[in-house]
Amino acid sequence: MDESIVAAFHEWLKTKDPDETYVYSDCNNCCVARFLKETGRAKKPIVSPSEYTDKAAALPEVWIEYPYIMDRAAQSQADGDKRTFGEALIELEKALIDD
C-alpha cells in the first residue's frame, strides 16, 4: 500500500467539513476525485474504485492505481449515494486500525 497517499488522504479528510456531502458514484467529483483535485494530484480526475486518470493530462490516457482503502472509506455505509466527509474519515480510521 502507498502509505504516503493514504496519509495525505487522511490529513485532507480531517480538513473537510464533516457534514459536507459528496456523491460516491460521481466519478468526476466523488470524495477521491475531490482529494486529487484539491491536493493538486489531478486537474480533471476520472476515478474508478482502484485507479484514476487525469483528463487534463497529455495523451495517451494513463490510469494510475491508488490504494483501495481510500475507495473503501469513501463508500462508507450510508444509505443511498450521498456520503459525508465525516463518514469517510471515520471509515478510513477504522480501516487503518484493521490493516
RASULBEL-V794922 format. One line per field, one symbol per residue. ss: DSSP state (H for helix, E for strand, L for the rest). psi: psi as a letter, one per 30 degrees, with the letter a starting at -180 (. if undefined). burial: I if it has 16 or more other ideal C-beta (glycine too) atoms within 10 Angstrom, else O. A space follows every 10 residues. Layout:
BEGIN
ss: ???
psi: ???
burial: ???
END
This chain:
BEGIN
ss: LLHHHHHHHH HHHHHLLLLL EEELLLLLLL HHHHHHHHLL LLLLEEELLL EEEELLLLLL LLLEELLHHH HHHHHLLLLL LEEEHHHHHH HHHHHHHHL
psi: kjfeeeeeee eeefflkffk lljefjffga eeeeeeefgg fkeikkklfg llljffllll kkkkklkfee eeefeaglka fklleeeeee eeeeeeef.
burial: OOOOIIOOII OIIOOIOOOO OIOIOOOOOI IIIIIIIOOO IIOOIIIOOO OIIIOOOOOO OOOOOIIOII IOIIIIOOOO OOIIIIIIII IIOOIOOOO
END
